[in-house]
């Protein structure tokens, strides 16, 4: 399970905003932008700043994505003997 920031990148494209401008608008670091690009964990403050700068909700910039095998693994964990 992970978070995907594809919605953020699409929103930036739709609004004609590049990553450097996003950094300047929100006051986040280049490291944070790089982490977002890799789908890595970022502090909620980073997400709050981005949402404030873009005047949007957190659901507009990210989404929760389950691994393909998540359901299968959950079933095995619930019923380990069968």
C-alpha positions as CSV (number, residue, x, y, z in Angstrom):
1,X,0.0,0.0,0.0
2,X,1.3,3.5,-0.8
3,X,0.3,7.0,-1.7
4,X,0.4,8.2,-5.2
5,X,1.0,11.9,-6.1
6,X,0.0,11.5,-9.8
7,X,-2.9,13.8,-9.1
8,X,-0.5,16.5,-8.0
9,X,1.5,16.3,-11.2
10,X,-1.6,16.3,-13.4
11,X,-2.9,19.4,-11.5
12,X,0.4,21.2,-12.0
13,X,0.3,20.4,-15.8
14,X,-3.4,21.6,-16.0
15,X,-2.5,24.8,-14.3
16,X,0.8,25.4,-16.2
17,X,2.9,25.3,-13.0
18,X,6.4,23.7,-13.0
19,X,8.1,22.1,-10.0
20,X,10.3,25.1,-9.3
21,X,7.3,27.4,-9.3
22,X,5.5,25.0,-6.9
23,X,8.5,25.2,-4.6
24,X,8.4,29.0,-4.6
25,X,4.7,29.2,-4.1
26,X,4.6,26.7,-1.3
27,X,7.9,27.2,0.4
28,X,8.8,23.5,0.3
29,X,12.3,22.2,-0.4
30,X,13.7,20.6,-3.6
31,X,14.2,17.5,-1.5
32,X,10.5,17.4,-0.7
33,X,9.6,17.7,-4.4
34,X,12.0,14.9,-5.2
35,X,10.4,12.7,-2.5
36,X,7.0,13.4,-4.0
37,X,8.3,12.5,-7.4
38,X,9.5,9.1,-6.1
39,X,6.2,8.5,-4.2
40,X,8.2,8.6,-0.9
41,X,6.9,9.6,2.5
42,X,6.7,13.4,3.1
43,X,5.7,15.3,6.2
44,X,2.1,16.4,6.4
45,X,3.3,20.0,6.6
46,X,4.6,19.6,3.1
47,X,1.1,18.5,1.9
48,X,-0.5,21.3,3.8
49,X,1.7,23.9,2.2
50,X,1.1,22.5,-1.3
51,X,-2.7,22.5,-0.7
52,X,-2.5,26.1,0.6
53,X,-0.5,27.3,-2.4
54,X,-2.7,25.5,-4.9
55,X,-5.9,26.3,-3.0
56,X,-7.0,22.6,-3.1
57,X,-7.7,19.7,-0.8
58,X,-5.3,16.9,0.0
59,X,-7.5,14.5,-2.0
60,X,-6.8,16.7,-5.1
61,X,-3.1,16.0,-5.0
62,X,-2.7,12.4,-3.7
63,X,-4.5,9.1,-3.4
64,X,-4.1,5.9,-1.5
65,X,-3.2,2.9,-3.8
66,X,-3.4,-0.7,-2.7
67,X,-0.8,-3.1,-4.0
68,X,-2.1,-5.6,-6.5
69,X,-1.5,-8.5,-4.1
70,X,-3.0,-6.7,-1.1
71,X,-6.4,-8.4,-1.1
72,X,-4.8,-11.8,-1.6
73,X,-2.3,-11.2,1.3
74,X,-5.1,-10.0,3.6
75,X,-7.0,-13.2,2.9
76,X,-3.9,-15.3,3.7
77,X,-3.4,-13.4,6.9
78,X,-7.0,-13.9,7.9
79,X,-7.1,-17.6,7.1
80,X,-3.5,-18.9,7.3
81,X,-4.5,-22.6,7.2
82,X,-6.7,-22.6,4.2
